[in-house]
Amino acid sequence: MQHPAPDMALARDSARAIFDAFGDYNAEFRAVTRRARLRFETRDWVGGRNDARERIDLYDRYVADTTAMLRTRLDERATDRDLWVLIKQCFEDEIEEFIDLEFEKTFFSSITRRLFATVGVDSEVEFVALDLDPLSKVRPPQQLNSYDFEGRPELMIEEILEDHTFESPWIDFKGSVDFVATELARAWEPLGGLERLQRVEFMRPIFYQNTRAYIVGRALGSAQPQPLVIALKNTPEGVTVDALLTSVRDTSILFGFTRSYFHADLETVHDAVVFLRTILPRKPLAELFTVLGRARQGKTETYRTLFRHLQNSRDQFVEAPGDRGMVMAVFTLPSYDVVFKIIRDRFAYPKTVVRRDVLDKYYLVFRHDRAGRLVDAQEFKKLRFPRTRFDPTLLEHLLESCSQTVSVEGEDVVVAHCYVERRLRPLNLYLAEASPLAARHAVLDYGQAIRDLAATNIFPGDLLLKNFGVTRNGRVIFYDYDELCLVTECNFRKLPRARSLEEEMQSEAWFFVDEDDVFPEQFINFLGLEPEQLEVFLEHHGDLLTPEFWRDLKRRHEAGEVLEILPYPPSLCATASAT
């Protein structure tokens, strides 16, 4: 079909403008990412946190600015579908040779969805996620350093560490080498010993996350590549190895959906994803893209895998297991391990938050250090599902309680706004069905989760067990954000003693309580633990029920102190090995 020359010229010009805008975004993304090395070398952890937020905000800013530019440039033709069909064709020609071209396609679709307020998908003016194969053009990873194993692990490890130097000097270099060699030998004992090890390979870029730097690699020689991740810390005296991660479990947690995004300056992100999948074969692609900082590509991959799963399954959406929430309606597909959370039209007493508050809480979590204890929720708008995939009881409930967000259009259900998260087993259900040993571990980790959140300036607000979940790795995670706030926003008070029996018997507080007042001594009334579980909690985490614990943390946060939360067990640390 022949198109008028002016239209084709305008389409090419618009496509090129989008291409250039993505190039500018990507350049700025990588510029912010490269600061991580300097932050690590200078131990500027506050600057690193600011960089993380700045980098997260880049995508929406560039999409908004590019959309506004196109509205101005195209004027009355800004939503001319025939023109945008041409623009899409021209854009596809522009990006044809790029390995990471799916990123450009996602950027393009973000713009057209804003312009056309698309519900569902519109294949004429956007790239449909179902047709995208994010790894289709990826070659074997190129950014690798390879080290042959020739019988003495110390010699190989010396070479590896010498290839990763910083402005800060190494301290106790030999101690770091010996620690890695010892832990590597220990990890390979079940695999037949180090004589089976052939070589190790590491991605060239160093991965930075919070206060640690990581040399990320794999060890080859067994049937499957084995993870080999060297964690580095920078002390006031210099750099040293802090831990060695050699198990799939520990590496999976490091690259998990509850962690802050890595800062690694990758030439091609897809190469890194391909490499990581060799050591984390069960890790969803969406999580890998997201934890590498490409949250929008992770979101695209979530959409793609979900709707492909819908095409190849028959079960219906049902309410998610657990107590029904007062703020969010939560449903799931039993055969797929995510949940969908929709804000209700009205919140039951005693909830005092409004819809805007809930949106703000989720945005706070999106930009905050999640400390391995907060689920990374992906925000979706204007999704369209077949009505037949909804259990009638669930659909009736959604239309009744979420009518401002959920509607039926013909044979489809349209969800105007929702959050998609990994499905976890609610902690209250988990404790009811777990063995005594597993329950004890969960109770201990529940307390640790509260501590870890507090260390990143997060107060959950509502400590009920139903608001926490358990991952397949047995970690306790918080996922109910409507009462969440910063520790520094709270006023932690000691509970006043009643002056008389009448005051003690009153159902309402007989003393003044401000909006931001929190009484940690009352937490015990809401834990809902069985007597044996409560005894374990109080033995190990009883200080969480005192205002002194929270006041001290608040003071430290207000002073600008950055508290470390390691993404691996303390037992893996070199200091633990030394003792």
N, C-alpha and C positions, 0 to 999 in steps of 0.2 A: 504494500500500500504506500503510495506517494504522499508525503506530508509537505505542506507549504514550507518553502525555504525559511521564512521568518520564524515559524514555529520550531523547526529543527534547530535553527541557530539559538533561539531562546532556550530550548531544552538542553542543548550542549552547554550553554553558558551557565544555566542553573545547576546542572549536574556537576560541572566543574567547581562551582561555588560550594556545593555540599562536600565534594571531595577535598577541597582546600580547607574547609572548616574542620573536617575530621582530622586532617593532617595537623592543623594547628592544635586541636584538642590533644591528639596523641603526643605531639611534641611537648606540650605543657605537662601532660601526665607523666611523661618520662623524666622531664626536668625536675618535677617535685619528687619523683621516685629516687632519683640520683642523690638527692640531699640526704638520704638515709645513711649513706656511708659517713658523711661528715657528722651527722647527729650521733652515730655510734662512736666515732673516734673522739668526739668532744664530750660525750656523755650528756648530750643535750636532750633529755627524754621529753621535756615539755615541748621543745621545738618539734620533736618527732611526732608527738600527738597532734600538734597543730597542723603539721604536714599531712597527716592521715585525714583529718577533716577537710583540709583544702582540696586534697586529691579526690575525695568522695564527691565534693560539690561541683567538680569540674564538668561532669557529663551533663547534668541538667542545665548548667549555665550555657554551655556551648549549644545544646539543642535549642534552648529558648532564644538565644541570640541569633542563631542561624534561621530559625523559623521566622523571627521578626524581620530579619533581613530579606527573606524570600517574600514575605507578605508585601513589603515595601517595593521590592524589585518587580514582582509580578502583578501587583496592584489588583485589578479586578479579575485577573486570571489566576490568582493564588490558589483557588480551589477548582480550576479547570481540569476535569478528569482526563480529557484527551491529551492535554499538555503534559500532565504528570505521568501518563503512560509512556510518553516519549522521554521524559526526564529519567524515568526509571531505566529505560533501555540504554540511554546514554551513560548513566551512572554505572551500569553493569559493565559496559565497555571500558570505563575508566579504571575499574578495580580488578579487571580480569587476571592480571599477573600477580596479584598480591596473595601471599600465603594466609595472612590474617584477614582475608576479605570479608569473612562473616562479621567482623567488627564493624566494617564500613556499612554492610547491609543493615545491621541493627541500628546504627546511627541514622541512616536514611529512613528506615521505618519509624523510628521515634519521631522524626520530623513530620512525616505524612500523617501519622496517627493524630498528631496535634492539629494539623491543618484541617483534616477531614473529620475529626472527632469519631474515629472508627470504632464501631462495636463489633466484636469478634475479629475477623481478619478480612482484608480487602486485597486480594492478590493482584489486582490491576495496578495499585499504587503503593504497595509495600511488598517487601520480601517475606514470604510466608515461612514461618519457622519450621513447618513440617518438611519443607523442601530443602532446608539447610543441613548440610553435613559439615559440622565444624572442623572435622579433621580430614576432609576430602583431599586437600592439596598439601598435606604435611609430609615432608620427607623424614627419613630417620633424623633424630636430633643432631644438630650440628654444633651446638655450643657446649661441647663436652671436653673435659680433661680426663685422660685415661692413664692409669698407673698399673703396670704389670706387677703381680706378686711373685717374688723370686725367693721366697723362703723365710725372710726376716721381716716381720711386719713393721718393726721400728724404722727401718730404712725407707720403706714405702710411705709411712706416715710422716716422717721428717720431710720428705719431698712434698707431700700434700700440704702440710702446714706452711712450709717455706713459700709455696706458691700463693698463699693468701696472707699478705702482710698489710699492715695499717700504719698510720702515722704514730699511733700508740705502739710502744715496743711490746714484744712478747715477754712475759714473765714466767720463769720456771718452764722454759720450752721443753726441756727433757722430761719434766714431770708430766706435761701434757701429752708428749709422745708416748711415754710409758703407760699412761692411763688409757689412751685410745687403743694401744696394742693389746693390753690386758683384756679390755672389754670386747674387742673384736675377736680375740681367741675364745673368750667365754661364749660369745654369741654363736660361734661356728662349731662348738663342741657337739651340739645335737645334729649338725649337718655333716658330720664326719671329720671335723677338725680343719685347721687352717691349710692342711695339705690339699684340700679340695678347692681352696680359693684360687682363682685364676687371675683376676684383675678387679680393680674398682674404677668406677667412672663417676665423675661429678659434673654437674652443670657449672659452667664458668661463672655466671653471675652469683654473687652472694645474696642470700635472702635475709632481709631484716624485718623484725617484728618486735615492737616495743623495745625492751632493753637488750635483746639478744640478736646475734648474727648467726646464720646457719650456712654451713657448706653442705649442700644437698646432693646425695649421690646414691649409688647402688653397688653392691658387691656381687660378682658373678662367679659361678662355679658350681652352684647347686642347680636343681631342676628349675627353680624360679629365682629371678633377681631378688636379692635381699636388700631392704632399706639400710642405708648407711648415712646418717645425718649427724654432723659434728656441730654441736652448739657452742658458741663462743660468747664470753662476757668480757666487758671492758671495765676493769676496776681502776681506782685512782692510780695504782702502780703500773697497770698495763693490761694487755690482752692475754687470756688464758682459755683453755678448753674447759667448759663447764659440764658438758654431758655428751654421751654418745647414744644415739637412738638407733637401734638395730631391729626392732620388732615392728611388724605391720600395725599393731595396735597403737603403740606410742606415736608412730609417724602419722597414722590416720588421725589421731587426736590433735597433733600439731597442725595438720592441714584440714581441720574440721570446720563444721558450720557454726561453731560457737566462738571462733577465734577472730581476732582483728586481721585485716588483710595484710599480706606480705608486701614489702617494697623490694622488688627485684627488677633491675633494669634489663628486661628481656627484649632481644631483637625481634623475635617472633614468639608470641605467647603460646601458640599451638604446639610448638616444639616442646616447650616445658610441660604442657599437659600430657603429651604423648609419653614423655619420659616418666612423669609422676605416675601415670597409669601402670607402668611396668612394675612399680613397687607397691602401688595401692590399687589393685585391680577392682576392688569393690566400691571404690570411691566414685560417686556420680560425677559426670563431666561438669554439671552445673556447679557443684561445690568447688571443683578445682579452678574453674574460671573465676568464681567469686573470690576465693581466698587469695588468688593472685592479683586481686584488685580490679578485675573486670566484671563488676557486679552486674552491669546491664547485659553482658554476654551470658553470664550465668543465668540471668532471668530468661533470656531467649531460649537457652538450653532447657531450663525447667519447663517452659511452655511446650517446646518441641517434644520432649520425652513424655510429658503428660498426655498430650493429644494423640501421640502415636500409641500410647498405652490404651487410651480410650478406643482407638480403632481395633485393638487386638484383645479386648476384654469385654465382658458382658455384665459384670456386677454393677450395683447401683450405689450412688452416694448415700451415705447414712450419717446420722449424728455420730460424732467421734466419741469413743469411750471416755468415761469420766463424768464428773458432776457438771450439769448445765451451768454455764457462766451467766452472770447478770449483765455483762457488758458486751460480750462477743458470743455470736452463734458459731459453733465449730462443727464442721462436717468433714468426712473423709471418704475415700474409696478404699474398701477393705484390701483390695489387691495392689494398692499403690501407697508408698510410705510417706505421704504428705497429708497435712490438714489444711483446710481453708477456713479462715477466720473472718467473719463479717460483723461489723459494728451494728448493734441493735438500734432500733429507732428510739427506744426509751430504756432507761436504766432503772432497775428496781431499787428501792430503799435498802440499805443506807448509802448507796453509791451517790456521790455528789459531782462526779466528773461529767463533762459534756463531750460531744463528739470531737470537737476541736482539741480537747485535752488528750484524748486517746490518740489522735493522729500525731500530736506533738510528742507523746511518749515513744511511739514507734520510730519517729524521726530521730529522737535522742539516741535510741538504741542503735540505729543504723550508723550514726556518726561517732559512737562512743566505743571505748575499749571494752569488748565483750568478755574478756578475761576467761574465756572458755566456759562461761556460765550463763550466757544469754543466747537464745536462738536467733540466727540471722533470718529475719522475716523479709520476704520479697513482696513488694507491693504491686498488685495488678489492678488494672481498670478495664471495664467494658469487655468482660469475658462472655462468651456465648457457649452454652452447653446444650446437648439434646435433652429435651424434657424427659424422655424415656429413661435416662440414666439416673434420675432422682427417685429415691424411695418416696412414695406419696406422702407418708407421714412427715418426712423431713421437709419436703417442698411446702406442705401446708404450714409447717412451723416457720419456715423462712419468709413466706409471703405474709404471715401474720405479724412476726416480730421484726422483720427487716424489710418492710415494704418500700422504704426510701432507697433501698439498694438493690433489691432482688425483684425482678418482674418476669412475666411470661409473655413472649412474643411468638404467637403461633405455636410451633412445635419446639421452640427453644426457650431456655431459661437464660436470662441476661443478668449477670452480676456486675453491677456498676463499679464496685470497689471491694477488694478483699486483700488479705495477706495470706501468703502461702509459706508454710513452715514444714520442716521435717517432723514426722509424727514420732512422738515419744510416749512411753507408758506413764500415765499419771502416777506420781509417787504414792498417793494414798492407795491406789489399786495395786501397785507393785509390792508395797509392804504387806498388804493383806494376803498375797499369794506367794511371797518369797520364803525361802528357807530361813531359819533363824540366823545363819551366818550371813546370807545375802542381805537380809534385812538390817543386820548390824552394820554392814559395810555401807548400805544406803543411808542409814541415819547419820553415820559419821560424815559421809560425803555431803549430805544435806546441810549439816552445820558448816562444813568447809566451803560449800557454795555460797552461803550467806557471808562468810568471811571474805571470800574472794571478791564478791560483788562490792562489799563495803570498802575493800582496799582500792577499788577503782572509782570510789565516790558514788556508788549506787546503793540506795536503800530500797529493797523490794516493796516495802509498804505493807504487803499482805503476805504473811508467812505461812498461810495454810498449805498443807501438803498437796492439795489438788492443783496448786499453781506451779508446782515443780514436776518435772518429768525425768525419766531415766532412759539414757541412751543404750544402744546395743553393747557399748563398752562399759556399761555399769556406772556412768557418770551422771550425777544429778544436775539438772539444768533448770533454770527459771524461765518461764515463758508467758506469764500473765502480766502485762505491762501497764494496765490502767491505773494502778496505784503507785507505780514506780516513781522515784524522785531521786535527787542528789542528796547525799548525806549532809552536805553543807547547807542545804535548804531546811533541814530539820532542827528542831530544838528538843534535845533529848533531856527529859526531866526525870527526877526521882519521884516515885509515886508518893504523894503526901499521906501521912497517917491520919486515919479518922480520929476526930477529937471526942466522939461520943458513939454510943451504940446506934443511935438514930442515924448519924451520918454514915456509919458503916453499912447499914441495912438499906440505904437509898439505892434505887435502881439506876439513877443517873448520878454523874459525878457531882460531888458537893463542892468541888473547888473549880476555879476558872481553868478552862482548857482552850488554848489558842489553836488556830487552824494548823499550825506547823508543829504543835507539840506532839512528842512521841514518848511513850512510857515503856521502856524495854522490859520492865518487870512484869508487864501484862502479856508479853509474848507467849508465856507458858500456857495461857488460857486458850491459845489458838493453834497450838502445835498439832494436837490431835494424835499424839503418839501413844502406843500401848505402854503400860507401866514399865516393862523391861526396856523398851526402846527409849522411853523418856529418861530412864536411869543412865543409859549409855550417852544420850545427848547431854545431860547435865554434867556428867563426869568429864566429857571432853570439850564441851562448848557452853558450859554454864555462864561464862563471862559475856556471852552474847545477850544475856538477859539483864545486864547491868547498864545503867546510863554511862558509867565511867568508860566502858569499852568504846561506845559510840562517840562520846565527847572527845576522847583522845584521837580517834580517827578523824573526826571533823577538824580538830585543831591542826593535825598534820596536813590534811588536804588544803586547808586555808593558808597554811604556810608555804604551799607550793611543792610539797614533797611528793615524789612519785614512788609508789610502793610496788615492788615487784611481785608478779604472779607468774610462776613458771608454768609453761605448757607441757611439762613432763614431771614425773614423780621425783621428789627429792632424793629417792634412793638411787637414781641414775646419775646424780651429780658426782663430780670428781671429789668434792669435799666429803661426801658420804663414803666413797671408796677408800679415801685416805684414813678415815676413822674406823 
